[in-house]
């Protein structure tokens, strides 16, 4: 077979489409993008490469799967002429990840105990800001413990704000520490009233308005004493040896170890005070004796008392209004009670007798005096004469 000759034909470029694959980048303040160009239409190992004149993100800011636009696509290489490009532009996607900022020069302020772990950080400056980006550093942190101590570790929790803050991540400063010092407090005392017991011993409640939250702190004292042992209202109480204890006591420093307050010593009810014995020449008698409002007893519980009396207008109780007579042990034989004067009694010097004077017949000598409080807490004396108890006022 003799082959035909003189034949010819044309080979036209193969049309191909160029695609772009976006490459992620770290934020750099620009919209510039990088892509990889290629085509699945190339034949075999043909040597063809592709270039572009620009590839740009939709904006400069951090984001995922952001649109990238590619312009000016062209082909080159030894086999490039065998192809015709179906496109000179393409789109793809890529991500911009945040740039990293660091903080230099941070200081931590020590603080007085406040029951929290909050720490105050300052003086830090940002390193790594790109161009004129608007980024502001906000510093804060926490102590490892709320309690008083030296060089307590502090963990920074700084944040970024500003128009471009979202394009950065922040590396927190490390190696920070500061001290928490005890909070000074003043302890106050509240006096507790008591019934007269012949001593100056007092009881108080201690507390402080300076304690934080529900901190467990209690206060004790070594002594609390009245100014004297006697009955009285709003008497000065002196407290000594104040100390603190409890789980949170170490977080406070006491501004005082002593304090003063007031409390009252109230008259006891009753105390029987033996003053002497005797009988009325008229047999059974009644004497109405009451204490003045400022009456005070300086010696009780077995001590002897002495009184002096001055005459006051005579009182004759009506039979219908006479105070009830409480039962007594071994009453004297009945006799008609004579009229007796009221006698105001005030304490004088120590002794064991009761002296009375009156502008009429003298009352019977009392064999026993009983000290009772009235409704206002003032002392009231009741006198038993020959076994009959006849107080002027019932308590």
Secondary structure, 3 states (H helix, E strand, C coil): CCCCCCCCCCCCCEEECCEEEEECEECCCCCECEEEEECCCCCCCCCCEEECCEEEECCCCCEEEEEEEEECCEEECCCHHHEEECCCCEEEEEEEECEEEEEECCEEECEECCCCCEEEEECCEEECCCCCCCCEEECCEEECCCCCEEEEEEEECCEEECCCHHHEEEECCCCEEEEEECEEECCEEEEECEECCCCCECEEEEECCCCCCCCCCEEECCEEEECCCCCEEEEEEEEECCEEECCCHHHEEECCCCEEEEEEEECCCCEEECCCCCCECCECCCCEEEECCCCCCCCCCCCCCCEEEEEEEEECCCCCCCCCCCCCCCCCCCCCCCCEEEEEEEECCCCCCECCCCCCCCCCCCCEEEEEECCCCCEEEEEEECCEECCCCCC
